[in-house]
Amino acid sequence: MSEYIDGISGWVGLPGWVIQAFLIILAALLLELVYRTFVNHLEKLAEKTSHLWDDAVVYAGKRPISLLIWWQGIVMAARVIAPHTEALGFAPEFLNAMQQLGLVVAATWFAFRLATGFEKAFVAEKRKRNEDVDITTVSVLGRIVRIAVVLTGALTILSILNIPISGFLAAGGVGGIAVGLAARDLLANFFGGFMVFMDRPFSVGDWVRSPDKDIEGIVEHIGWRMTTIRKFDRRPMYVPNATFTTITVENPSRMTHRRIFDHIGIRYDDQKLIRPIVDDIRSMIQSHEDVATNEIIMVHFDVFGPHSLDIMVYCFTKTTNWAEFHRVREDVMLRIGEIIDSHGAEIAFPTRTLKVEMAERMAAMESHEESLRET
């Protein structure tokens, strides 16, 4: 090999170490080209399979291995060049550290991308099988794994560079105090997001609202700093996580039933029909196929209203779906109307009663007074 390089050196008029370094870089280029072609073909094969785990592995190794090939090629070329030039002056210990550093960076990047790929593959596999998946838990676990990977890689790099970790931690403690004072809101949002992950008042996909603030919509994403909520008018709302530590949050998505609570007004002229109407409405609701009979059912004459006799209807539907609830409520209301109509009664509406006889007396008194004045 050295004789072949010497022959090329004599032919092109360049030192042998220059040609050797050039050949190393060229070999790294060709190897990376071959690897890229291979991994692209492998990626197409992985897309044809029924599961997504192999896609995650291919995704994880695609770029880190390309980086590793180039990094090692450059380090090997530097080993050849270093003894022959004072401009570089790389010590063997430095080149050894750079070689190890490349391995650690590539391995950390690979593990980071692998955790991300597995997270996406797990969610996609569950959805493909129509199985319930807690995206919030998966997201938290994925972030914890990625943080652990980054911290492990950072500590390994510090060890390779012979940087004492104790001194670094001490400096980090002092700097952490300064950063903490300057970024109180950022840290508050971070810990607020952590408490959301721990307490789990809501998850991605839940409908949430707050009586304390104008917050209502569907949770789309829970980040470390803020939570994205899609309002019902389709506008996104970005809520800092620290907000959830100081407000009350309702989660209607976790309700077990939806409530029907209405008052039906009957005319005062139909007072004698109130009892049978109430009994029939109660029987209808107790036998309704979409009403939860294991929950409270209350149908009673409630109050003498300003212009009606009010019947209270209180029950719960089996469904929690918003659209389905309104269909059930509509059916209950229509059946109540049919029951009232079947008894010959009518639903009341605001009216005024004018006493004509009182008006006639007032007119007679006025005419009598006028006649007295004339006499």
Buried (B, 14 or more C-beta within 10 A) or exposed (E): EEEEBEEBBEEEEEEBBBBBBBBBBEBBEEBBEEBBEEBEEBBEEBEEEEEBBBBBBBBBBBBBBBBBBBBBBBBBBBBBBBEEEEEEEBEEEBBEBBBBBBBBBBBBBBBBBBBBBBBBBBBBBBEEEEEEBBBBEBBBBBBEBBEEBBEBBEBBBEEBEEEEEEEEEEEEEEEEEEEEEEEEEBBBBBBBBEBBBEEEBBBBEBBBBBEEEEBBBBBEBBBBBBBBBBEEEEEEBEBBBBBBBEEEBBBEBEEEBBBBEBEBBBBBEBEEBBEEBBEBBBEBBEEBEBBBEEBEBEBEBBEEEEBBBBBBBBBBBBBBEEEBBEEBBEBBBEBBEEBBEEBEBBBBEEEEEEEEEEEEEEEEEEEEEEEEEEE
